[in-house]
Amino acid sequence: MQTTSTGTTEVALVAAFTKDGAGGNLAGVVLDAGMIPVAERQRIAAVVAVPETAFVHDLGDGVYDVTFFTPVAQVPDCGHATVGAFGLLVQRGMLAATTAVKRTTIGDRAIEREGDRIFMDQPRPALTPFARAGAIAASLALAPNALAGTPVIADHGVRFILIETTRDALATAVPDPEAIASISAEADAYGYYVYARDAPGCDATIRMFAPRIGIPEEPATGMAAGLLGGLLAHNAEHASYRFEQGALMPQPSPSELIVRVEPDRIRVGGTAALVRTMRA
């Protein structure tokens, strides 16, 4: 699937972190992408216009070089596009093994398959308090007392601001993209991962806002889910969580993210479904 001229690259649109076979977050996936230059990858991602597009190059011996692009920028790693890419490789019969290695710009990450779920390794994150609760609440059109405690900057190579609130506040939040982008830049973070632990049927329900990297809101964010698992389990060696994301968006797309915390790593997993293919 190498590109030879504008508009000839095949892109699979894959829903990742689906819940009961539906919902999830769309990722673009381009296979056999080794000969596509960086500028062309960025152009393709802009045309595809989903939160991230993954470009996959099989290096052999179970190692896959994968780069990720939002419509406006390259990012070092992406959870839902990883689940989408490796789920597609399995579905197309191009990956029969239960383990693989994802090679990214920030290092190698282990991939494991359990049934129809793809799990990716992430490091346990560094956690730093970020005393900007008032400004963050205002950027979400929430009252200052709507946030629980001090927000936290979490970083494992990808950085987000983790913000706790209630389900009712999360459902009524109105994001101000300019303010969120400014505060995210102050923290050198991609954006906000806003969570509530009082939602029924899951350990947290979540909304994610990252206008700084061209994503106003998305329904599943695997890298940030790992960060949140690391925060919730920061005093524990082992923990397991089921997160829901996307259910409270203006146009809901419920997603399910499974997070398993271990002493030296965090594993984030979910399912993927091919939606359609296009050319870009």
C-alpha positions in Angstrom: 0.0 0.0 0.0 2.7 2.5 -0.9 1.6 5.9 -2.2 2.6 6.8 -5.8 0.7 10.0 -6.3 -1.7 12.2 -4.4 -4.9 10.4 -3.5 -3.7 6.9 -4.1 -2.9 5.7 -0.6 -5.3 3.3 0.9 -6.3 4.2 4.5 -8.4 1.8 6.7 -10.7 3.6 9.1 -10.8 1.4 12.2 -12.9 2.0 15.4 -10.7 1.3 18.4 -11.8 0.5 22.0 -15.2 -0.4 20.8 -17.9 -1.3 23.4 -20.1 -4.3 22.7 -19.0 -4.1 19.1 -20.0 -0.5 18.6 -18.8 3.1 19.4 -15.0 3.5 19.9 -12.7 6.1 18.4 -11.8 6.2 14.7 -8.2 5.8 13.7 -6.7 5.9 10.2 -4.3 3.0 9.5 -1.9 2.9 6.6 -0.1 -0.5 6.2 3.2 -1.0 4.3 4.0 2.7 4.9 7.8 2.5 4.9 8.3 4.5 1.7 5.9 7.3 2.6 7.9 10.4 3.6 7.0 12.4 6.7 5.4 15.4 4.9 3.2 13.0 2.9 2.1 11.2 6.1 1.1 14.6 7.6 -0.9 15.4 4.4 -2.7 12.1 4.5 -3.6 12.5 8.2 -5.0 15.9 7.4 -7.1 14.5 4.6 -8.3 11.6 6.7 -9.3 14.0 9.5 -9.7 11.6 12.3 -7.9 12.2 15.7 -4.8 10.1 14.7 -3.6 8.1 11.7 -1.0 5.3 12.2 1.6 4.5 9.5 2.8 1.0 9.9 6.0 -0.6 8.4 6.8 -4.3 9.1 10.5 -4.6 10.0 10.4 -8.4 10.3 10.7 -10.7 13.3 7.5 -9.3 14.9 8.7 -5.7 15.0 6.6 -2.9 13.5 7.7 0.7 13.1 4.7 2.9 13.7 4.4 6.6 13.5 1.3 8.6 14.4 -0.1 11.9 13.1 -3.0 14.0 14.1 -4.5 16.3 11.4 -2.0 19.0 12.4 1.1 17.3 14.0 3.1 14.2 14.6 2.8 12.7 18.1 5.1 10.1 19.6 2.5 7.5 20.4 -1.2 6.9 20.3 -3.2 4.3 22.1 -6.4 4.0 20.0 -4.5 4.0 16.7 -2.2 1.2 18.1 -5.3 -0.9 18.9 -6.7 -0.1 15.5 -3.4 -0.8 13.7 -2.6 -4.1 15.3 -6.3 -5.2 15.3 -6.3 -4.6 11.6 -3.1 -6.6 11.1 -4.7 -9.5 13.0 -8.0 -9.3 11.0 -6.1 -9.2 7.7 -4.1 -12.3 8.6 -0.8 -10.3 8.7 -0.1 -11.0 12.4 -0.7 -14.5 13.7 1.5 -14.3 16.8 0.1 -13.3 20.1 3.0 -10.9 20.8 4.7 -8.2 18.7 6.8 -5.0 19.2 5.7 -1.5 18.3 8.7 0.7 17.5 7.9 4.4 18.1 9.9 7.6 18.3 10.1 7.2 22.1 11.1 3.6 22.2 9.9 0.0 21.7 6.6 -1.0 23.3 5.3 -4.6 23.7 2.0 -5.6 22.1 0.0 -8.6 23.3 -3.2 -10.1 21.9 -5.7 -11.7 24.3 -8.6 -13.1 22.2 -10.0 -10.1 20.3 -8.3 -7.5 22.5 -5.1 -5.8 21.7 -3.0 -4.7 24.7 -0.1 -2.3 24.6 2.6 -1.7 27.2 3.2 1.7 28.7 5.6 2.8 31.5 4.3 3.8 34.8 4.0 7.6 34.8 5.6 10.5 36.6 3.0 12.4 38.5 3.3 16.1 39.3 0.6 18.4 41.0 -0.6 21.2 38.8 -2.1 24.0 40.9 -4.3 25.5 38.2 -7.7 24.2 39.3 -9.5 27.5 39.1 -8.3 28.2 35.5 -9.0 24.7 34.5 -12.6 24.8 35.9 -13.2 28.1 34.1 -11.9 26.6 30.8 -14.6 23.9 31.1 -17.4 26.4 32.2 -17.5 24.7 35.6 -17.7 26.2 39.1 -14.3 26.2 40.9 -15.5 23.7 43.5 -16.6 21.3 40.7 -13.0 19.8 40.6 -11.9 17.2 43.2 -8.5 18.0 44.6 -5.5 19.3 42.6 -5.1 18.4 38.9 -2.0 16.3 38.1 0.4 16.4 35.2 1.0 12.7 34.2 3.9 11.8 31.9 5.2 8.5 30.4 6.5 10.0 27.2 3.0 11.3 26.4 1.8 14.0 28.8 -1.8 14.9 29.9 -3.4 16.9 32.7 -5.6 14.6 34.8 -8.6 16.3 36.3 -11.1 14.7 38.6 -14.7 15.9 38.8 -18.2 14.4 39.1 -20.2 12.7 36.4 -22.8 15.5 36.5 -20.2 18.2 36.1 -18.5 16.2 33.3 -21.7 15.9 31.4 -22.4 19.6 31.5 -18.8 20.8 30.8 -18.5 23.2 27.9 -14.9 23.3 26.7 -13.2 26.6 25.7 -10.6 25.4 23.1 -8.4 28.4 23.3 -8.2 28.4 27.1 -7.6 24.6 27.2 -4.9 24.9 24.5 -3.2 27.7 26.5 -3.3 25.9 29.8 -2.1 22.7 28.1 0.8 24.6 26.6 1.7 25.9 30.1 1.9 22.3 31.3 3.6 21.2 28.1 0.8 18.6 27.9 -1.3 17.5 25.0 -4.6 18.3 26.8 -7.0 17.4 29.5 -8.2 14.0 30.6 -11.2 14.7 32.8 -12.6 11.8 34.8 -15.4 11.0 37.2 -15.4 8.0 39.6 -19.0 8.2 40.5 -20.4 6.8 37.2 -22.2 3.4 37.4 -20.8 0.3 35.8 -17.2 1.4 35.4 -14.2 2.6 37.4 -14.3 6.0 35.7 -16.1 7.8 32.9 -14.0 10.2 31.0 -13.9 13.1 28.5 -10.6 14.2 26.7 -9.9 17.6 25.2 -6.7 18.3 23.3 -7.2 21.3 21.0 -3.5 22.1 21.3 -2.8 19.1 19.0 -5.9 19.5 16.8 -8.3 17.2 18.7 -11.2 19.2 20.2 -12.6 16.0 21.9 -12.3 12.3 21.2 -14.1 9.2 22.5 -11.1 7.0 23.4 -7.6 7.9 24.4 -5.4 4.8 25.2 -2.3 6.7 26.3 -4.1 8.9 28.7 -6.1 5.9 30.1 -2.7 4.4 31.1 -1.8 7.6 32.8 -5.0 7.6 34.7 -4.5 4.0 35.8 -1.1 4.9 37.0 -2.5 7.8 39.0 -5.3 5.8 40.6 -2.9 3.0 41.5 0.1 5.1 42.4 0.4 3.4 45.8 -0.3 -0.1 44.6 1.8 -2.6 42.6 -1.2 -4.2 41.0 -4.6 -2.9 39.9 -7.2 -3.4 37.2 -9.7 -0.9 35.9 -12.4 -0.6 33.3 -12.8 2.9 31.9 -15.6 4.3 29.8 -14.9 7.3 27.5 -17.0 9.0 24.9 -20.4 8.4 26.5 -20.8 12.0 27.6 -19.7 13.7 24.4 -22.3 15.9 22.6 -22.4 13.1 20.0 -21.8 10.0 22.2 -19.5 7.2 21.0 -19.1 5.0 24.1 -15.7 3.3 24.4 -14.3 0.7 26.7 -10.7 0.7 27.8 -9.2 -2.0 30.0 -6.2 -0.9 32.1 -4.0 -3.3 34.1 -1.4 -1.9 36.4 1.7 -4.0 37.2 4.8 -3.2 39.2 6.9 -2.1 36.2 4.4 -1.4 33.5 0.8 -0.6 32.6 -1.1 -2.5 30.0 -4.0 -0.9 28.1 -6.3 -2.9 25.9 -9.4 -2.9 23.8 -11.1 -4.2 20.7 -11.1 -2.9 17.1 -13.5 -3.0 14.2 -12.9 -2.1 10.5 -15.4 0.6 9.5 -14.4 1.3 5.9 -11.4 2.1 3.6 -10.7 5.3 1.7 -8.0 6.8 -0.4 -6.1 9.9 0.6 
